[in-house]
Amino acid sequence: MRSMAIDAGTKAPDFALKNQHGETVRLSDFRGEKNVVLLFYPFAFTGVCTGELCALRDNLPTFVNDDVQLLAVSNDSPFSLRVFAEQEKLDYPLLSDFWPHGEVSRAYGVFDEEKGCALRGTFVIDKEGVVRWTIVNGLPDARDLNEYAAELAKL
């Protein structure tokens, strides 16, 4: 099922979600400070998702630095995200869109109502909170992180 992801040029919907440590992270916390790579993924512990998130871990200086913050969002509970982060040594925020289930995924137009999970939506958001680039991949299709690294470089 293809969703209607929000378009580039749209103000990114703000949100407050718990990370894998139970801390609240707000998109607006980065406004005026950092560009944000907001990455939605279906589920922790699944093959394609684990591969994508570990590839980001292995290239982390591109996605977490003085100018950029990576935020990865799934519909898993914060408790499972903590175990997943520890198991895979993921040191960036894994945010839980568990309850209300999929609320933020829906706001970005990347929630699959039939499967009950987020699609592979990626949004590059500038320091003013405006979406500058977006792509949505099908559930089985891994993203090319070089694509969004190139988009970040343009900001």
C-alpha positions, -999 to 999 in steps of 0.1 A, spaced: 0 0 0 15 33 -11 8 62 12 7 99 6 38 111 22 41 148 28 59 167 1 91 187 0 84 223 8 59 213 36 65 224 72 74 192 90 48 182 116 62 186 151 61 156 175 72 144 209 82 108 211 101 87 236 135 73 226 150 40 236 160 54 270 125 68 278 135 104 271 112 127 252 126 139 219 108 167 200 115 176 164 112 213 174 142 208 197 164 209 166 148 240 150 174 266 143 202 242 154 204 212 131 191 197 99 172 164 107 171 131 88 138 116 99 138 80 90 107 58 95 111 20 94 87 -8 99 100 -29 128 131 -35 149 147 -69 147 137 -75 110 163 -82 84 160 -51 61 155 -27 89 184 -40 109 206 -38 78 195 -2 71 200 10 107 234 -7 110 245 9 77 236 43 93 255 33 125 285 25 103 283 59 86 272 78 116 294 109 113 275 118 81 241 117 99 249 128 134 272 158 137 272 195 146 249 202 117 227 171 114 206 148 137 194 114 127 160 104 142 148 68 134 111 61 141 92 28 143 60 17 158 78 -6 183 76 0 221 105 20 237 114 -12 256 119 -33 225 138 -4 209 162 -3 239 170 -40 235 174 -36 197 197 -5 201 219 -24 227 220 -55 205 230 -37 174 251 -9 191 229 19 178 239 51 195 214 74 178 178 81 189 153 53 181 119 69 186 88 50 195 56 58 176 39 30 196 11 50 213 -11 65 201 -2 38 176 13 53 144 2 89 151 35 104 139 38 80 110 3 90 99 12 127 102 40 122 77 18 100 55 39 68 59 17 46 80 5 13 64 -30 8 79 -32 -28 68 1 -39 83 0 -16 113 35 -2 107 54 26 91 67 24 56 103 32 48 98 69 46 128 93 48 125 130 52 154 155 52 142 185 72 161 218 73 169 240 103 137 260 98 116 228 101 108 225 64 109 192 45 135 196 18 136 160 4 116 129 8 114 93 -5 92 64 5 104 29 -3 82 -2 -2 84 -25 28 109 -50 13 130 -23 -4 161 -10 15 170 26 11 202 39 -5 217 61 23 240 78 -3 208 94 -17 200 112 15 236 119 23 237 138 -10 205 157 -2 220 167 32 251 180 15 229 204 -5 216 222 27 
